[in-house]
Amino acid sequence: QVQLVESGGGLVQAGGSLRLSCAASGSIFSINAMAWYRQVPGKERELVATITLSSGRTNYADSVKGRFTISRDNAKNTVYLQINSLKPEDTAVYYCNADSGSWYWWGEGTLVTVSS
């Protein structure tokens, strides 16, 4: 079992920045990759960025390339999402995901609200 706790969300003006954190605990040895998703009410959850924990390889949704950066600190069992040049359309609940290849886990999410 893996537990994920997100933090760092909040209210920010357009053009601002935030850094989201996702702290993992439990059977973290089983995790191969972690990711950030976001969801707006009434819409499907959208994949934002992924990172492979062993290699650090990253992938991003086209909509966030150049503005979002996913990183990890394996010593702290934490994954980060740096969000720059925030836009009102980035407003969403951001969820952390951990994938073992055979199972996955979700955090409870952290709300990011961007005002125009």
Rosetta silent file (secondary structure, phi, psi, omega in degrees, C-alpha in Angstrom):
SEQUENCE: QVQLVESGGGLVQAGGSLRLSCAASGSIFSINAMAWYRQVPGKERELVATITLSSGRTNYADSVKGRFTISRDNAKNTVYLQINSLKPEDTAVYYCNADSGSWYWWGEGTLVTVSS
SCORE:     score description
SCORE:     0.000 S_00000001
   1 L     0.000  141.122  179.584    0.000    0.000    0.000 S_00000001
   2 E  -124.621  136.602  175.207    1.172    3.494   -0.835 S_00000001
   3 E  -112.199  137.334 -179.103   -0.049    6.739    0.673 S_00000001
   4 E  -125.696  131.367  178.675    0.267   10.020   -1.206 S_00000001
   5 E  -127.552  117.085  178.602   -0.190   13.468    0.292 S_00000001
   6 E   -91.380  153.369  174.471   -0.258   16.534   -1.926 S_00000001
   7 E  -155.503  167.162  174.611    0.395   20.082   -0.782 S_00000001
   8 L   106.488   -6.798  178.636    1.203   23.481   -2.188 S_00000001
   9 L   -71.709  170.540  179.152   -2.042   24.456   -3.863 S_00000001
  10 E   165.118 -169.738  178.841   -3.678   27.800   -3.350 S_00000001
  11 E   -98.585  127.813 -178.471   -4.958   30.987   -4.922 S_00000001
  12 E  -141.766  150.597  178.017   -2.560   32.764   -7.236 S_00000001
  13 E   -78.015  152.947  175.708   -2.824   35.520   -9.813 S_00000001
  14 L   -55.467  137.316 -177.610   -2.359   34.793  -13.490 S_00000001
  15 L    94.498  -12.839 -179.305    1.314   34.861  -14.387 S_00000001
  16 L   -81.999 -174.031 -177.169    2.352   33.636  -10.971 S_00000001
  17 L  -133.310  155.183  173.212    3.994   30.404   -9.889 S_00000001
  18 E  -144.669  154.088  170.494    3.350   27.553   -7.512 S_00000001
  19 E  -123.580  117.736  176.945    5.205   24.436   -6.481 S_00000001
  20 E   -92.082  145.955  177.749    3.136   21.405   -5.646 S_00000001
  21 E  -122.962  148.291  175.094    4.554   18.583   -3.564 S_00000001
  22 E  -134.787  110.291 -179.987    3.554   14.944   -3.301 S_00000001
  23 E   -96.617  127.268 -178.771    4.987   12.981   -0.404 S_00000001
  24 E  -105.277  144.570  175.656    4.834    9.211   -0.692 S_00000001
  25 E  -145.664  168.644 -178.204    4.921    6.724    2.153 S_00000001
  26 E    95.759 -136.024 -176.063    4.285    3.031    2.652 S_00000001
  27 L   -82.818   58.839 -173.765    5.460    0.502    0.071 S_00000001
  28 H   -67.863  -20.390  179.068    7.348    3.083   -1.932 S_00000001
  29 H   -62.603  -21.349 -177.542    9.837    0.479   -3.154 S_00000001
  30 H   -84.692   -8.986 -174.709    7.103   -0.782   -5.466 S_00000001
  31 L   -81.630  128.814  175.895    6.643    2.527   -7.286 S_00000001
  32 L   -97.325  -39.505 -176.165    8.074    2.779  -10.789 S_00000001
  33 E  -145.444  156.257  175.379    6.694    6.113  -11.875 S_00000001
  34 E  -131.397  158.671 -174.424    4.743    9.034  -10.519 S_00000001
  35 E  -150.223  160.640  169.880    2.558   11.554  -12.204 S_00000001
  36 E  -114.455  133.814  172.887    0.468   14.654  -11.745 S_00000001
  37 E  -120.573  164.713  171.872   -3.068   14.857  -13.072 S_00000001
  38 E  -140.893  155.029 -176.806   -5.598   17.635  -12.848 S_00000001
  39 E  -145.324  132.004  173.846   -9.354   17.735  -12.948 S_00000001
  40 L  -103.295  139.859  179.148  -11.928   20.432  -13.421 S_00000001
  41 L   -50.919  130.665  179.009  -15.478   19.729  -12.209 S_00000001
  42 L    88.513   -4.112  179.949  -17.495   18.106  -14.960 S_00000001
  43 L  -121.813  162.488  178.418  -14.444   17.089  -16.948 S_00000001
  44 L   -72.348  153.718  175.692  -12.250   14.009  -17.081 S_00000001
  45 L   -67.196  133.719 -173.144   -9.043   13.831  -15.115 S_00000001
  46 E  -112.395  131.698  175.293   -6.189   14.997  -17.352 S_00000001
  47 E   -73.299  128.996 -177.766   -2.603   13.737  -17.284 S_00000001
  48 E  -104.084  -50.059 -176.002   -0.234   16.661  -16.821 S_00000001
  49 E  -158.961  149.976  176.633    3.237   15.194  -16.295 S_00000001
  50 E  -131.875  155.440  175.782    4.980   11.934  -15.488 S_00000001
  51 E  -143.929  134.700  174.319    8.373   10.995  -14.129 S_00000001
  52 E   -87.148  126.650 -170.489   10.147    7.653  -13.952 S_00000001
  53 L   -69.160  -34.720 -176.756   11.721    7.410  -10.525 S_00000001
  54 L   -74.451  -43.634 -174.630   14.805    5.423  -11.476 S_00000001
  55 L   -98.497  -20.664 -175.158   15.857    7.400  -14.547 S_00000001
  56 L    79.808    6.341  179.906   14.197   10.739  -13.955 S_00000001
  57 L   -63.522  136.850 -176.147   12.715   10.620  -17.454 S_00000001
  58 E  -123.050  155.102  173.187    9.807   13.038  -17.799 S_00000001
  59 E  -141.907  148.466 -176.020    6.848   13.530  -20.093 S_00000001
  60 E  -134.334  149.401  168.932    4.377   16.395  -20.317 S_00000001
  61 L   -66.982  146.072 -178.315    1.006   17.131  -21.794 S_00000001
  62 L   -57.213  -32.517 -175.086    1.309   19.489  -24.751 S_00000001
  63 L   -69.120  -15.130 -176.392   -0.825   22.040  -22.931 S_00000001
  64 L  -120.841   -2.915 -178.971    1.754   22.509  -20.169 S_00000001
  65 L   -57.854  134.671  179.757    5.086   22.031  -21.920 S_00000001
  66 L    90.987  -17.394  179.964    7.456   24.854  -21.175 S_00000001
  67 L  -115.023  -29.755 -177.964    5.517   25.997  -18.092 S_00000001
  68 E  -107.779  142.357  175.824    5.359   22.911  -15.859 S_00000001
  69 E  -134.372  123.108  176.145    8.311   20.955  -14.530 S_00000001
  70 E   -99.358  139.162  179.048    8.034   17.643  -12.699 S_00000001
  71 E  -147.728  167.031  178.618   10.926   16.523  -10.533 S_00000001
  72 E  -137.782  152.081  172.371   11.639   14.070   -7.767 S_00000001
  73 E  -122.711   97.224 -174.289   13.710   13.837   -4.622 S_00000001
  74 L   -64.162  -29.828  179.857   14.146   10.135   -4.026 S_00000001
  75 L   -67.047  -30.279 -179.896   15.744   10.727   -0.632 S_00000001
  76 L   -99.999   -0.192 -177.755   12.595   12.528    0.529 S_00000001
  77 L    53.332   43.353 -174.095   10.197   10.247   -1.359 S_00000001
  78 E  -132.170  139.247  174.157    8.688   13.374   -2.811 S_00000001
  79 E  -116.133  142.650 -176.819    7.693   14.475   -6.288 S_00000001
  80 E  -119.547  155.083  170.588    7.225   18.115   -7.196 S_00000001
  81 E  -131.730  107.442  175.640    5.366   20.021   -9.862 S_00000001
  82 E   -86.924  124.067 -177.162    6.685   23.497  -10.524 S_00000001
  83 E  -118.973  117.795  179.813    4.053   25.560  -12.295 S_00000001
  84 L  -114.150  164.025  177.710    5.059   28.843  -13.886 S_00000001
  85 L    47.836   51.129 -175.574    3.192   31.454  -15.897 S_00000001
  86 L   -60.540  143.416  179.247   -0.088   30.275  -14.455 S_00000001
  87 L  -120.400  153.902  177.290   -3.224   30.820  -16.513 S_00000001
  88 H   -54.662  -32.195  179.732   -6.865   30.851  -15.380 S_00000001
  89 H   -72.895   -5.632  172.840   -7.382   27.637  -17.358 S_00000001
  90 H   -82.033   -7.459  178.787   -4.870   25.922  -15.061 S_00000001
  91 L   -60.511  123.937 -176.447   -7.461   26.150  -12.293 S_00000001
  92 E  -177.589  170.087  166.534   -8.154   22.595  -11.167 S_00000001
  93 E   -89.610  126.838 -178.973   -7.647   20.046   -8.448 S_00000001
  94 E  -100.713  127.455 -176.943   -4.204   18.563   -8.944 S_00000001
  95 E  -115.199  142.435  173.842   -3.765   14.904   -8.047 S_00000001
  96 E   -95.732  143.108 -179.339   -0.636   12.878   -7.487 S_00000001
  97 E  -133.212  138.362  175.420   -0.477    9.331   -8.841 S_00000001
  98 E  -122.010  134.637 -173.989    1.956    6.511   -8.126 S_00000001
  99 E  -125.149  126.059  178.292    2.254    3.528  -10.453 S_00000001
 100 L   -97.430   -5.382 -174.010    3.896    0.192   -9.666 S_00000001
 101 L    99.052  -31.067  178.520    3.151   -1.314  -13.058 S_00000001
 102 L  -119.793  -10.324  178.198    0.540   -3.616  -11.610 S_00000001
 103 L  -152.781  164.113  176.280   -1.285   -1.203   -9.339 S_00000001
 104 E  -146.528  159.253 -177.648   -1.660    2.534   -8.816 S_00000001
 105 E  -133.968  154.519  179.601   -2.588    4.922   -6.055 S_00000001
 106 E  -123.087  147.815  166.795   -4.004    8.421   -5.835 S_00000001
 107 L   -85.795  179.838 -177.308   -3.644   11.270   -3.419 S_00000001
 108 L   -88.338   -9.624  174.757   -6.618   13.339   -2.348 S_00000001
 109 L    96.005  156.367  174.590   -5.635   16.331   -4.431 S_00000001
 110 E  -135.553  134.152 -172.962   -4.720   19.945   -3.896 S_00000001
 111 E   -86.015  129.514  172.563   -6.714   22.827   -5.338 S_00000001
 112 E  -114.525  124.051  178.446   -5.046   25.403   -7.546 S_00000001
 113 E  -121.769  124.160 -178.584   -7.072   28.500   -8.344 S_00000001
 114 E  -112.720  120.007  179.853   -5.734   31.077  -10.775 S_00000001
 115 E   -94.535  146.055 -178.415   -7.383   34.474  -10.837 S_00000001
 116 L   -91.085    0.000    0.000   -7.311   36.675  -13.913 S_00000001
